[in-house]
């Protein structure tokens, strides 16, 4: 409306100043300008909302583009396209259900690394409604940016949240060391766990790491000892501990914050002693066999639950957590509250005993 008034005013002033009395439909001209602005705004918004699609998601990408084009046609022509859009959206849902129900282990690994997938801080801020106070430092070396933690409130209940944080762009990935904590990161996590235990607050950890940082300086500062110490101490924590794998769960880097009363995985994540690429490099001296390695490692949530290594698998939205952040945030929050309701009434000594027994039963003993 403001733009239309400005167009009318400027045109009128120009005609009067020049003494022109030609007939011109300013209202029609302004309407066309409004239509062009509406189209530009829609196209710009659509492009900015376009997600990254993996190779096997090509059918979904094609359908999403059709939906956007149909919506654009409806806006530009002012024709009711709601039935066409609804039909395309139903087809999108059906295609997503078929596609994601038949994913190979390697494809799930790819999804766990998807750039649009939410990371630890996104989960924490959503679950706590931004009521989160981050705490820093291990009180020994420095503050490791790859490991975050602090107190947050979930439905009025104070919880200690801890997790590995990856970066959302190139600069932040370097800042967060690609989600690979140093020894001081694991020692910071342990310090926060002990703080939660002191104040009798439950602990929730979010696991998403390609592994602990393997650099020389990390080994010099005791990377192996830091992870081993965390495993030992987490077994004996008197408060409820919930561990959720939200992306990659690789090796000791995941285990360093992965010992709890409930260890659960999201549907499109993986949990293994080694990544498929590294396994392929060791066995075949090449990354070319990573798909075969992923299948052999049995690293999917279904495999892990079948082996008794995780307690539960949290379902993701029909087209993955990377497509619908709000839905996965809500699902994870509901599961955390359900787990706390189950664990909190238990006596601390009973929780510890049950936790130790659970991990002692893992594996095959001969």
Secondary structure, 3 states (H helix, E strand, C coil): CHHHHHHHHHHHHHHHHHCCCCCCCHHHHHHHHHHHHHHHHHHHHHHHHCCCCCHHHHHHHHHHHHHHHHHHHHHHHCCCCHHHHHHHHHHHHHHHHHHHCCCCHHHHHHHHCCCCCCCHHHHHHHHCCCCEEECCCCCCCCCCCCEEEEEEEECCEEEEEEEECCCCCHHHHHHCHHHCCCHHHHHHHHHHHHHHHHCCCEEEEEEEECCCCCCHHHHHCCHHHHHHHHHHHHHCCCCCEEEEEEEEEEHHHHHCCCCCCEEEEECCCEEECCCHHHHHHHHHCCHHHHHHHHHHHCCEHHHHHHCCCCCEEECCCCCCCCCCHHHHHHHHHHHHHHHHHHHCCCCHHHHHHHHHHHHHCCCCCC
